[in-house]
Amino acid sequence: MAPPTRCARWRACGVDDEVAVVYILWLREVKRYLRSRPQVIASLGQPLLYLVVLGFGLGPVFEQAGRGSYLQFVAPGVIGMGILFTSIFSGFGLLWDRQFGFLKETLVAPVPRLQIMVGRTLGGATITMIQGTIVLTVCHVAL
Amino acid sequence: MIEARELVKRFGELVAVDGLSFAVAAGEIFAFLGPNGAGKTTTIQMLTTLLQPTSGSSRVDGLDPVARPYDVRARFGIVFQDPSLDIELTAYENLELHGVLYHVPRRVRVDRIEILLKLFELWERRDAPVKQFSGGMKRRLEIARGLLHTPKILFLDEPTLGLDPQSRNQLWTQVKHLNDTEGVTVFLTTHYMDEAERVADRIAIIDHGRIVAQGSPQALKQQTGADSLEHAFLALTGATIRDERTNGAADQMRQMARMWSR
């Protein structure tokens, strides 16, 4: 009868193994993001559109009607929307994995679903933060 | 090494697997042949902890997939019917990810990846994204990945589907080589009778979720009096064309829900 631990083939399973699983899945998400230029550009397009078109188009009207800079008024909303959009997009990644079959690879692996979920979620959160920071920088430059 | 006792799987009305019993010895290459919809993939899914049997039991390396899914998962490698690589990552990264998921220690992992990539003639292309690979290269990479954690059992679900004769030939040579050198038990399904005849020690022909015949390729031919395995197969399963039952979206969702809840 084989010993009951999950990684008995090599040694006892430790916390570092679990961290490694979360890390490698996180790394995968980040690598995929950094490699897909179209995604980076496309996801920047929407906030830029809001900033440029609304910012410079509606800006003067807003400034005449009320007080303060319109860009300053919309920028937080644009950043917030960008973050929301990227989060949803990285959530869709799960569907892509299902479609392209990679999901099965993680499902037959001897790791709990929770670790898979945590790794992916952290990866998505990181991408979202990068994206949010870029939009924030763009807003800052525009202001 | 693999044992099934009266395995049954029902999807609502449909009985996909209807009381399967068989045993696969250690180091053996065992082929599962059957028409579309005969229950081959369902059986593999039950043995590999992806589906729970409706009734009956199975043992993989002496362990029950239902009771101890993690221990069982660490003991087999699998190549699915459909591709399951991350095509955005490179060949090396795909293997590395697998190694970490299976808790292969770093030193072992590095050596093992190199050995397998060289064996499957992918070492030169290790840093190329998988999306640039041909069908045959992807398949070889998947088999290399399935063997990375030195499993005792390798499941191959129609691994040669859609490959050219050269790739098929090479693939089976390599599988046979690994069976000889590492003693890995191979459980495969295929639609190509010549392949089964060439590599398999023993064959089970299944139809409508039941085993209709099993034995060595020679025994099966003798049993039916056919001159080739293909004729033996047709004699045993009939010549009518089968339509695989396509799962509705709801069925698929339910299956996913089951997979995730494990």
HADDOCK unambig.tbl for C-alpha pairs under 7 A between the chains (distance, minus, plus):
assign (segid A and resid 4 and name CA) (segid B and resid 71 and name CA) 6.95 0.50 0.50
assign (segid A and resid 6 and name CA) (segid B and resid 70 and name CA) 5.97 0.50 0.50
assign (segid A and resid 6 and name CA) (segid B and resid 71 and name CA) 5.38 0.50 0.50
assign (segid A and resid 7 and name CA) (segid B and resid 103 and name CA) 6.38 0.50 0.50
assign (segid A and resid 10 and name CA) (segid B and resid 104 and name CA) 6.99 0.50 0.50
assign (segid A and resid 17 and name CA) (segid B and resid 103 and name CA) 6.23 0.50 0.50
assign (segid A and resid 20 and name CA) (segid B and resid 100 and name CA) 6.60 0.50 0.50
assign (segid A and resid 21 and name CA) (segid B and resid 100 and name CA) 5.96 0.50 0.50
assign (segid A and resid 21 and name CA) (segid B and resid 101 and name CA) 5.54 0.50 0.50
assign (segid A and resid 24 and name CA) (segid B and resid 97 and name CA) 6.21 0.50 0.50
assign (segid A and resid 32 and name CA) (segid B and resid 88 and name CA) 6.37 0.50 0.50
assign (segid A and resid 100 and name CA) (segid B and resid 84 and name CA) 6.36 0.50 0.50
assign (segid A and resid 101 and name CA) (segid B and resid 82 and name CA) 6.72 0.50 0.50
assign (segid A and resid 101 and name CA) (segid B and resid 83 and name CA) 5.90 0.50 0.50
assign (segid A and resid 101 and name CA) (segid B and resid 84 and name CA) 4.14 0.50 0.50
assign (segid A and resid 101 and name CA) (segid B and resid 85 and name CA) 6.96 0.50 0.50
assign (segid A and resid 102 and name CA) (segid B and resid 84 and name CA) 4.27 0.50 0.50
assign (segid A and resid 102 and name CA) (segid B and resid 85 and name CA) 5.39 0.50 0.50
assign (segid A and resid 102 and name CA) (segid B and resid 86 and name CA) 5.84 0.50 0.50
assign (segid A and resid 104 and name CA) (segid B and resid 84 and name CA) 6.68 0.50 0.50
assign (segid A and resid 105 and name CA) (segid B and resid 84 and name CA) 6.25 0.50 0.50
assign (segid A and resid 108 and name CA) (segid B and resid 73 and name CA) 6.12 0.50 0.50
assign (segid A and resid 109 and name CA) (segid B and resid 73 and name CA) 6.10 0.50 0.50
assign (segid A and resid 109 and name CA) (segid B and resid 101 and name CA) 6.22 0.50 0.50
assign (segid A and resid 109 and name CA) (segid B and resid 102 and name CA) 6.37 0.50 0.50
assign (segid A and resid 110 and name CA) (segid B and resid 70 and name CA) 4.67 0.50 0.50
assign (segid A and resid 110 and name CA) (segid B and resid 73 and name CA) 5.15 0.50 0.50
assign (segid A and resid 110 and name CA) (segid B and resid 74 and name CA) 5.43 0.50 0.50
assign (segid A and resid 110 and name CA) (segid B and resid 102 and name CA) 6.24 0.50 0.50
assign (segid A and resid 111 and name CA) (segid B and resid 70 and name CA) 6.90 0.50 0.50
assign (segid A and resid 111 and name CA) (segid B and resid 101 and name CA) 6.79 0.50 0.50
